[in-house]
Amino acid sequence: MFSAPPAPPAVVPESVSARQFHLQLSVAGLRAQVIAWIGTQPVEMQDAFEYSGSFVRSEPMMESGFAALGYTSAQIDAFFTAAALL
């Protein structure tokens, strides 16, 4: 009996463009909360948020921000996966 091979696991993007990241913040209803949190961070982090051309999942800023939101690793994966489709 033939059975189709299992689908490969979804690949979570390591980075997304700034446009994709900011759009996904809006889609997820997180924009105001994230902007408020960024405003409490050092100016270097504020500049990185505003002027980065891309957002890398494993960067310390991302880890800090998602931790502040209470996101799990699976939720971060889902955020980046959804952002990559925008």
MDTraj code that builds the backbone (N, CA, C; nanometers):
import mdtraj as md
import numpy as np

residues = "MET PHE SER ALA PRO PRO ALA PRO PRO ALA VAL VAL PRO GLU SER VAL SER ALA ARG GLN PHE HIS LEU GLN LEU SER VAL ALA GLY LEU ARG ALA GLN VAL ILE ALA TRP ILE GLY THR GLN PRO VAL GLU MET GLN ASP ALA PHE GLU TYR SER GLY SER PHE VAL ARG SER GLU PRO MET MET GLU SER GLY PHE ALA ALA LEU GLY TYR THR SER ALA GLN ILE ASP ALA PHE PHE THR ALA ALA ALA LEU LEU".split()
xyz = np.array([
    [0.0838, -0.1164, 0.0000],
    [0.0000, 0.0000, 0.0000],
    [0.0894, 0.1242, 0.0000],
    [0.0589, 0.2160, -0.0872],
    [0.1365, 0.3398, -0.0989],
    [0.0755, 0.4468, -0.0094],
    [0.1619, 0.5136, 0.0620],
    [0.1160, 0.6306, 0.1377],
    [0.2118, 0.7452, 0.1088],
    [0.1554, 0.8598, 0.0978],
    [0.2357, 0.9785, 0.0675],
    [0.3296, 1.0070, 0.1842],
    [0.4490, 1.0551, 0.1530],
    [0.5411, 1.0899, 0.2619],
    [0.4849, 1.2067, 0.3427],
    [0.5238, 1.2144, 0.4679],
    [0.4736, 1.3269, 0.5485],
    [0.5239, 1.4597, 0.4933],
    [0.4441, 1.5601, 0.5132],
    [0.4835, 1.6942, 0.4686],
    [0.6052, 1.7387, 0.5483],
    [0.6968, 1.8085, 0.4829],
    [0.8132, 1.8586, 0.5570],
    [0.7675, 1.9598, 0.6618],
    [0.8416, 1.9691, 0.7704],
    [0.8028, 2.0670, 0.8725],
    [0.8119, 2.2093, 0.8169],
    [0.7250, 2.2938, 0.8657],
    [0.7264, 2.4335, 0.8218],
    [0.8582, 2.4985, 0.8635],
    [0.9123, 2.5760, 0.7740],
    [1.0370, 2.6466, 0.8024],
    [1.0022, 2.7849, 0.8563],
    [1.0492, 2.8118, 0.9757],
    [1.0258, 2.9430, 1.0365],
    [1.1356, 3.0362, 0.9876],
    [1.0977, 3.1495, 0.9278],
    [1.2005, 3.2417, 0.8790],
    [1.2829, 3.2988, 0.9939],
    [1.4123, 3.3095, 0.9720],
    [1.5010, 3.3674, 1.0737],
    [1.4872, 3.5197, 1.0776],
    [1.4439, 3.5782, 0.9649],
    [1.4258, 3.7234, 0.9628],
    [1.3115, 3.7595, 0.8690],
    [1.2583, 3.8785, 0.8902],
    [1.1564, 3.9355, 0.8016],
    [1.1927, 4.0819, 0.7785],
    [1.1394, 4.1384, 0.6718],
    [1.1671, 4.2796, 0.6446],
    [1.0979, 4.3663, 0.7496],
    [1.1446, 4.4889, 0.7603],
    [1.0822, 4.5831, 0.8538],
    [0.9353, 4.6028, 0.8186],
    [0.9051, 4.6105, 0.6903],
    [0.7657, 4.6266, 0.6470],
    [0.6813, 4.5102, 0.6955],
    [0.7297, 4.3878, 0.6738],
    [0.6555, 4.2696, 0.7173],
    [0.6368, 4.2686, 0.8688],
    [0.7426, 4.3021, 0.9416],
    [0.7361, 4.3010, 1.0874],
    [0.6329, 4.4011, 1.1383],
    [0.6393, 4.5238, 1.0880],
    [0.5475, 4.6276, 1.1349],
    [0.4033, 4.5974, 1.0940],
    [0.3836, 4.5443, 0.9737],
    [0.2480, 4.5055, 0.9334],
    [0.1941, 4.3949, 1.0228],
    [0.2789, 4.2972, 1.0566],
    [0.2337, 4.1880, 1.1427],
    [0.2014, 4.2380, 1.2831],
    [0.2745, 4.3374, 1.3315],
    [0.2377, 4.3978, 1.4602],
    [0.0946, 4.4500, 1.4547],
    [0.0590, 4.5151, 1.3441],
    [-0.0767, 4.5681, 1.3294],
    [-0.1788, 4.4557, 1.3194],
    [-0.1501, 4.3557, 1.2367],
    [-0.2416, 4.2425, 1.2193],
    [-0.2678, 4.1741, 1.3535],
    [-0.1627, 4.1587, 1.4333],
    [-0.1734, 4.0901, 1.5626],
    [-0.2278, 4.1802, 1.6736],
    [-0.2514, 4.3081, 1.6423],
    [-0.3031, 4.4005, 1.7424],
    [-0.2013, 4.4384, 1.8490],
    [-0.0736, 4.4349, 1.8113],
    [0.0342, 4.4589, 1.9073],
    [0.1052, 4.5926, 1.8911],
    [0.0730, 4.6658, 1.7865],
    [0.1507, 4.7862, 1.7548],
    [0.1594, 4.8836, 1.8731],
    [0.0492, 4.9214, 1.9323],
    [0.0513, 5.0201, 2.0416],
    [0.1290, 4.9677, 2.1621],
    [0.1092, 4.8414, 2.1949],
    [0.1789, 4.7824, 2.3096],
    [0.3299, 4.7788, 2.2866],
    [0.3706, 4.7415, 2.1661],
    [0.5136, 4.7339, 2.1353],
    [0.5749, 4.8737, 2.1315],
    [0.5072, 4.9690, 2.0717],
    [0.5600, 5.1056, 2.0663],
    [0.5742, 5.1623, 2.2075],
    [0.4788, 5.1344, 2.2946],
    [0.4897, 5.1804, 2.4337],
    [0.6102, 5.1167, 2.5019],
    [0.6314, 4.9875, 2.4795],
    [0.7460, 4.9187, 2.5410],
    [0.8772, 4.9729, 2.4856],
    [0.8839, 4.9905, 2.3532],
    [1.0060, 5.0435, 2.2905],
    [1.0402, 5.1796, 2.3510],
    [0.9394, 5.2609, 2.3804],
    [0.9621, 5.3926, 2.4392],
    [1.0280, 5.3890, 2.5761],
    [1.0249, 5.2748, 2.6421],
    [1.0891, 5.2614, 2.7736],
    [1.2307, 5.2065, 2.7635],
    [1.2756, 5.1760, 2.6433],
    [1.4053, 5.1123, 2.6227],
    [1.5132, 5.2163, 2.5908],
    [1.6400, 5.1761, 2.5997],
    [1.7494, 5.2684, 2.5648],
    [1.7350, 5.3200, 2.4216],
    [1.7886, 5.4385, 2.3981],
    [1.7754, 5.5031, 2.2679],
    [1.8297, 5.4151, 2.1552],
    [1.9329, 5.3366, 2.1826],
    [1.9881, 5.2489, 2.0780],
    [1.8832, 5.1470, 2.0327],
    [1.8064, 5.0947, 2.1271],
    [1.7023, 4.9988, 2.0906],
    [1.5883, 5.0688, 2.0179],
    [1.5554, 5.1897, 2.0607],
    [1.4516, 5.2663, 1.9920],
    [1.4919, 5.2925, 1.8471],
    [1.6183, 5.3309, 1.8270],
    [1.6677, 5.3548, 1.6909],
    [1.6657, 5.2268, 1.6084],
    [1.7058, 5.1159, 1.6680],
    [1.7053, 4.9882, 1.5961],
    [1.5639, 4.9527, 1.5523],
    [1.4666, 4.9741, 1.6387],
    [1.3276, 4.9445, 1.6050],
    [1.2798, 5.0325, 1.4903],
    [1.3146, 5.1598, 1.4951],
    [1.2659, 5.2543, 1.3943],
    [1.3377, 5.2426, 1.2603],
    [1.4682, 5.2157, 1.2625],
    [1.5465, 5.2264, 1.1397],
    [1.5969, 5.0943, 1.0821],
    [1.5715, 4.9829, 1.1485],
    [1.6186, 4.8542, 1.0952],
    [1.5494, 4.8230, 0.9635],
    [1.6243, 4.7644, 0.8725],
    [1.5675, 4.7210, 0.7452],
    [1.5069, 4.5824, 0.7543],
    [1.5477, 4.5085, 0.8573],
    [1.4929, 4.3747, 0.8799],
    [1.4961, 4.3450, 1.0292],
    [1.4182, 4.2472, 1.0682],
    [1.4119, 4.2044, 1.2075],
    [1.4473, 4.0566, 1.2134],
    [1.5490, 4.0256, 1.2939],
    [1.6021, 3.8899, 1.3050],
    [1.5496, 3.8279, 1.4341],
    [1.4889, 3.7109, 1.4200],
    [1.4222, 3.6452, 1.5316],
    [1.5138, 3.6252, 1.6519],
    [1.6398, 3.5931, 1.6293],
    [1.7307, 3.5559, 1.7379],
    [1.8063, 3.6740, 1.8005],
    [1.7816, 3.7960, 1.7541],
    [1.8521, 3.9114, 1.8108],
    [1.8025, 3.9403, 1.9526],
    [1.8909, 3.9898, 2.0391],
    [1.8518, 4.0199, 2.1776],
    [1.7320, 4.1145, 2.1884],
    [1.7216, 4.2138, 2.0984],
    [1.6071, 4.3044, 2.1031],
    [1.4772, 4.2273, 2.0829],
    [1.4773, 4.1341, 1.9885],
    [1.3573, 4.0545, 1.9631],
    [1.3240, 3.9683, 2.0840],
    [1.4255, 3.9048, 2.1392],
    [1.4032, 3.8188, 2.2557],
    [1.3468, 3.8993, 2.3723],
    [1.4007, 4.0180, 2.3960],
    [1.3518, 4.1036, 2.5049],
    [1.2080, 4.1483, 2.4807],
    [1.1811, 4.1903, 2.3596],
    [1.0471, 4.2385, 2.3269],
    [0.9416, 4.1304, 2.3376],
    [0.9704, 4.0143, 2.2820],
    [0.8728, 3.9058, 2.2895],
    [0.8576, 3.8547, 2.4326],
    [0.9657, 3.8570, 2.5104],
    [0.9561, 3.8184, 2.6520],
    [0.8652, 3.9162, 2.7263],
    [0.8775, 4.0451, 2.6944],
    [0.7925, 4.1462, 2.7583],
    [0.6453, 4.1241, 2.7250],
    [0.6184, 4.0681, 2.6069],
    [0.4812, 4.0376, 2.5663],
    [0.4321, 3.9059, 2.6249],
    [0.5242, 3.8284, 2.6829],
    [0.4881, 3.6975, 2.7363],
    [0.4753, 3.5900, 2.6300],
    [0.5377, 3.6131, 2.5144],
    [0.5278, 3.5176, 2.4038],
    [0.6130, 3.3936, 2.4282],
    [0.5580, 3.2796, 2.3890],
    [0.6326, 3.1542, 2.3911],
    [0.7113, 3.1423, 2.2612],
    [0.8013, 3.0466, 2.2569],
    [0.8782, 3.0227, 2.1346],
    [0.7857, 2.9896, 2.0180],
    [0.6822, 2.9111, 2.0438],
    [0.5867, 2.8755, 1.9381],
    [0.5117, 2.9986, 1.8877],
    [0.4778, 3.0906, 1.9770],
    [0.4090, 3.2130, 1.9355],
    [0.5010, 3.3029, 1.8531],
    [0.6281, 3.3072, 1.8893],
    [0.7246, 3.3860, 1.8119],
    [0.7395, 3.3253, 1.6730],
    [0.7498, 3.1930, 1.6666],
    [0.7569, 3.1249, 1.5369],
    [0.6355, 3.1602, 1.4519],
    [0.5175, 3.1548, 1.5118],
    [0.3945, 3.1858, 1.4384],
    [0.3943, 3.3309, 1.3909],
    [0.4430, 3.4232, 1.4738],
    [0.4498, 3.5643, 1.4359],
    [0.5392, 3.5814, 1.3132],
    [0.6603, 3.5240, 1.3175],
    [0.7534, 3.5384, 1.2057],
    [0.7023, 3.4676, 1.0804],
    [0.6391, 3.3524, 1.0982],
    [0.5844, 3.2796, 0.9837],
    [0.4744, 3.3613, 0.9169],
    [0.3852, 3.4188, 0.9969],
    [0.2777, 3.5019, 0.9417],
    [0.3336, 3.6285, 0.8778],
    [0.4312, 3.6906, 0.9421],
    [0.4906, 3.8136, 0.8876],
    [0.5541, 3.7884, 0.7519],
    [0.6170, 3.6736, 0.7361],
    [0.6844, 3.6418, 0.6097],
    [0.5864, 3.6315, 0.4934],
    [0.4596, 3.6098, 0.5220],
    [0.3583, 3.5981, 0.4166],
    [0.3013, 3.7327, 0.3741],
    [0.3355, 3.8389, 0.4453],
    [0.2811, 3.9721, 0.4138],
    [0.3635, 4.0429, 0.3086],
])
top = md.Topology()
chain = top.add_chain()
for i, resn in enumerate(residues, 1):
    res = top.add_residue(resn, chain, resSeq=i)
    for name in ("N", "CA", "C"):
        top.add_atom(name, md.element.get_by_symbol(name[0]), res)
traj = md.Trajectory(xyz[None], top)
